[in-house]
Amino acid sequence: MEKLEAALNKAREMRQTALGAPQGPGGRPAPGAAAAVVAAVPDQFDWLALPAISVPVGKARRSRISVLFGGKESTPYDLLRSRMVRTMKEKDWSRVAVTSPGAACGKTTVSLNLALSMARQKDLRIMLVDLDLRRPTLHKAIGHQPKHSFHEVLDGSVAFADQAVRIGDNLIVATNNSPARHPSELLQGAATRERLDEIEKLWKPDVMIFDTSPMLASDDNVGFLGNVDCALLIAAAESTTLANIDLCEKDLAQLTNVIGVVLNKCRYADDTIGYDYGVYG
C-alpha cells in the first residue's frame, strides 16, 4: 500500500507541476518562468467562442437524458451531482473518470446526465470528454456529428477549440466521430497527459468528466486513470454481477480514488418510491 500511495502521489505531483510554472532546482520556479508562462498563454480561453449546440427533444428522450426534462427522473442525478461536487471540493479534486465493468451499463447516459446536472449550477464550468475510444457513443447520445474526433486532439493533429462544442454557457463537450486506431497506447502515452494538462490550464474547467471504456473490456484505463483524481463505477442492476462489481472496484482503487458506485437501470413496480434509474453513491 505504501508503494501504491507513493506512486499515486508522484503522479499527482507530476500533473500539478505540468499545470504550474517550470521547476528549477529544489522544486522552486525557474528564473523568469512565471513571466514566460504568462506571456505564452492567455489567462483563460473564451467558452462562449465555441460553437453552441442543443440536444433535440426527441433525441434527448431516446437517449434517456432525463436531466433536460426535470421532475422525478432528474432527481437521482441531482443527488449524485450534489454529493460528488461536495466531495470533490472538499478534496480539491477536479477530474473524474466514469467507467463500468462491462458494456451496456449506461455509463455514457450517467456521464451526460451528471454533466448536465452539474452545469445547472451556473457558478461551475463543466467539461465532458468521450474517452471510450473503442466504441465512442457520446456524439450519438446528443445528436451531434463532429467534424473531428477528440482522439485527434490527443495525438496533436487537431486543436481542442476546433473540436469541442458547448451546451449552454458552462458545459463543454468533446466527442469522437470514429474509434481511435490504437486507443490503449494513445491513452497511456505521455502526450495525452500533456494535452489534458494544457486543456485544463487554458480553459479552466471546475470539473472534467471523462466517459471511459469498460474496465473488463481492455487495458485502456490501466495507464490512463493516473491522470484523474477519482473514478465513478457504473453497474447495471439487470446484468452486472456482484463479483464483477467487487473486482472492478478493487482494480479502480489501485489506480485512483473511488468516489462511488452507481447502480443503474433499477426498475421498481411501485412508482411512488422509485425511478427509472437508481443512483447510489
C-alpha positions in Angstrom: 0.0 0.0 0.0 2.8 2.4 0.8 4.4 1.9 -2.6 1.0 2.4 -4.3 0.3 5.6 -2.3 3.7 6.9 -3.2 3.1 6.2 -6.9 -0.3 8.0 -6.8 1.2 11.0 -5.1 4.0 11.1 -7.6 1.5 11.1 -10.5 -0.4 13.9 -8.9 2.7 15.9 -8.3 3.7 15.5 -12.0 0.3 16.7 -13.0 0.4 19.7 -10.7 3.9 20.5 -11.9 2.7 20.4 -15.5 -0.1 22.8 -14.7 2.3 25.2 -12.9 5.4 27.1 -13.9 8.6 25.2 -14.9 10.6 24.0 -11.9 14.1 24.9 -11.0 16.5 23.2 -8.5 14.8 22.0 -5.3 11.3 22.4 -6.9 11.5 26.2 -7.0 10.2 28.1 -10.1 13.0 28.6 -12.6 14.1 32.2 -13.0 11.8 34.1 -15.3 9.5 31.1 -15.6 6.3 32.8 -14.3 6.7 35.7 -16.7 7.3 33.3 -19.6 4.2 31.3 -18.8 2.0 34.4 -18.5 3.4 35.7 -21.8 2.9 32.4 -23.6 -0.8 31.8 -22.9 -3.9 33.9 -22.2 -5.4 33.9 -18.7 -8.4 31.9 -20.0 -9.9 30.8 -23.3 -13.4 32.1 -24.1 -16.0 29.4 -23.6 -18.6 31.4 -25.5 -16.4 31.4 -28.6 -17.1 27.7 -29.1 -20.0 26.6 -31.3 -23.2 26.0 -29.4 -25.4 23.0 -29.9 -28.7 21.9 -28.4 -30.0 18.4 -28.0 -33.2 17.8 -29.9 -36.1 16.8 -27.7 -36.7 13.5 -29.4 -33.1 12.6 -29.2 -33.0 13.5 -25.5 -35.9 11.2 -24.8 -34.5 8.3 -26.8 -31.1 8.8 -25.1 -32.7 9.0 -21.6 -31.3 12.5 -20.9 -33.6 12.9 -18.0 -32.0 16.0 -16.6 -33.2 18.1 -19.5 -36.8 17.4 -18.5 -36.6 17.8 -14.8 -39.0 16.1 -12.4 -38.6 12.9 -10.5 -36.4 11.3 -13.3 -33.8 14.1 -12.8 -33.7 13.8 -9.0 -31.2 10.8 -8.8 -28.7 12.6 -11.0 -29.1 15.8 -9.0 -28.5 13.9 -5.7 -25.4 12.3 -7.3 -24.2 15.7 -8.5 -24.5 17.3 -5.1 -22.7 14.5 -3.3 -19.9 14.4 -5.9 -19.4 18.2 -6.1 -19.2 18.4 -2.3 -16.7 15.6 -2.0 -14.6 16.9 -4.9 -14.5 20.4 -3.4 -13.5 19.1 0.0 -10.6 17.1 -1.5 -9.7 19.6 -4.1 -10.4 17.2 -7.0 -11.3 18.3 -10.5 -11.1 15.2 -12.7 -13.4 12.2 -12.5 -13.5 9.2 -14.8 -16.8 7.3 -15.3 -16.4 3.6 -16.1 -18.2 0.3 -15.8 -17.4 -3.4 -15.5 -18.7 -4.2 -19.0 -20.8 -2.8 -21.9 -24.4 -1.7 -21.7 -24.2 -0.5 -18.1 -25.3 3.1 -19.1 -22.0 4.9 -18.2 -22.4 7.3 -21.1 -26.0 8.1 -20.1 -24.9 8.7 -16.5 -21.9 10.8 -17.6 -24.1 13.0 -19.8 -26.9 13.5 -17.2 -24.4 14.1 -14.5 -22.6 16.8 -16.6 -25.9 18.5 -17.5 -27.0 18.4 -13.8 -23.7 20.0 -12.7 -24.0 22.6 -15.4 -27.3 23.8 -13.9 -25.1 25.3 -11.2 -24.1 28.4 -13.1 -21.0 29.0 -10.9 -19.5 25.8 -12.2 -17.7 25.2 -15.5 -18.1 21.6 -16.6 -16.2 19.7 -19.3 -17.4 16.3 -20.6 -15.0 14.3 -22.7 -15.6 11.0 -24.5 -12.6 8.8 -23.8 -14.2 5.5 -24.8 -12.1 5.4 -27.9 -13.0 1.9 -29.0 -16.8 2.4 -29.0 -17.5 6.2 -28.8 -21.2 6.9 -28.3 -21.5 10.3 -26.7 -21.9 12.1 -30.0 -24.8 9.8 -30.8 -26.5 10.5 -27.5 -26.5 14.2 -28.1 -27.3 14.0 -31.8 -24.0 15.7 -32.8 -21.7 14.6 -35.6 -18.3 16.3 -35.1 -16.0 17.0 -38.0 -13.0 15.9 -35.9 -12.6 13.5 -33.1 -11.2 14.2 -29.6 -8.6 11.4 -30.1 -7.2 13.7 -32.9 -6.7 16.4 -30.2 -4.8 13.9 -28.1 -2.5 12.9 -30.9 -1.8 16.6 -31.7 -3.4 16.8 -35.1 -6.4 19.0 -34.2 -6.7 21.9 -31.8 -9.2 21.5 -28.9 -11.0 24.7 -29.9 -11.6 23.2 -33.4 -13.2 20.1 -32.0 -15.2 20.9 -28.9 -18.7 22.4 -28.7 -20.8 23.7 -25.8 -24.3 23.1 -24.5 -25.4 26.3 -22.8 -22.7 28.7 -21.4 -20.9 26.4 -19.0 -20.7 22.9 -20.4 -18.1 21.9 -23.0 -18.5 18.6 -24.7 -15.7 16.8 -26.6 -16.7 13.8 -28.7 -15.4 11.4 -31.3 -16.8 10.6 -34.8 -14.9 7.3 -35.1 -12.8 4.9 -32.9 -9.1 5.6 -32.5 -6.6 3.3 -34.2 -4.5 2.5 -31.1 -6.6 3.6 -28.1 -4.6 1.9 -25.4 -1.3 3.3 -26.5 -2.7 6.7 -27.0 -4.4 6.9 -23.6 -1.4 5.6 -21.8 1.1 7.9 -23.5 2.7 11.0 -22.0 1.3 13.1 -24.8 -2.3 12.5 -23.5 -1.3 13.7 -20.0 0.3 16.8 -21.5 -2.7 17.6 -23.7 -5.2 17.2 -20.8 -3.0 19.4 -18.6 -2.8 22.0 -21.3 -6.6 22.0 -21.8 -7.2 22.3 -18.1 -4.8 25.2 -17.8 -6.1 27.2 -20.7 -9.9 26.6 -20.3 -10.0 26.3 -16.5 -13.0 23.9 -16.0 -14.1 23.3 -12.4 -14.9 19.7 -13.2 -13.7 17.4 -16.0 -15.8 14.3 -16.6 -14.2 11.5 -18.7 -16.5 8.8 -20.1 -14.0 6.0 -20.3 -14.1 2.4 -21.7 -15.4 -0.5 -19.5 -12.9 -1.9 -17.1 -13.1 -5.5 -18.2 -13.1 -4.8 -22.0 -9.5 -3.7 -22.4 -6.4 -2.3 -20.7 -7.2 1.3 -21.8 -7.9 2.5 -18.3 -4.8 1.0 -16.6 -2.4 3.7 -17.8 -4.9 6.5 -18.1 -6.5 6.6 -14.6 -3.4 8.0 -13.1 -4.4 11.2 -14.9 -7.6 11.7 -12.9 -8.4 12.4 -9.2 -11.2 9.8 -8.8 -13.5 7.4 -10.6 -17.2 6.6 -10.6 -18.2 3.0 -11.2 -21.5 2.3 -13.1 -23.1 -1.1 -12.7 -26.3 -2.3 -14.3 -28.8 -3.8 -11.9 -30.1 -6.3 -14.5 -26.8 -7.7 -15.7 -23.7 -6.7 -13.7 -22.7 -9.4 -11.2 -21.6 -8.6 -7.7 -18.3 -10.4 -8.4 -17.6 -8.1 -11.3 -18.5 -5.0 -9.2 -16.2 -6.1 -6.5 -13.4 -6.9 -8.9 -13.6 -3.6 -10.7 -13.9 -1.6 -7.5 -10.7 -3.2 -6.2 -8.9 -2.6 -9.6 -10.0 1.0 -9.6 -8.8 1.5 -6.0 -5.3 0.5 -7.1 -5.3 3.1 -9.9 -7.2 6.1 -8.4 -9.7 7.1 -5.8 -13.1 5.5 -6.0 -15.7 8.3 -5.4 -18.7 5.9 -5.5 -20.7 3.2 -7.2 -23.8 3.9 -9.2 -26.5 1.2 -9.6 -28.1 2.0 -12.9 -31.2 0.5 -14.7 -33.1 -0.1 -11.5 -36.8 -0.6 -12.1 -39.4 -0.7 -9.4 -43.1 -1.7 -9.6 -44.1 1.0 -7.1 -43.9 4.4 -8.8 -44.3 6.2 -5.5 -40.9 5.1 -4.2 -38.8 4.5 -7.3 -37.4 6.0 -10.5 -36.4 4.6 -13.8 -32.8 5.0 -12.7 -31.5 4.4 -9.2 -28.3 6.1 -8.2 -26.4 5.3 -5.0 -23.0 6.7 -4.0 
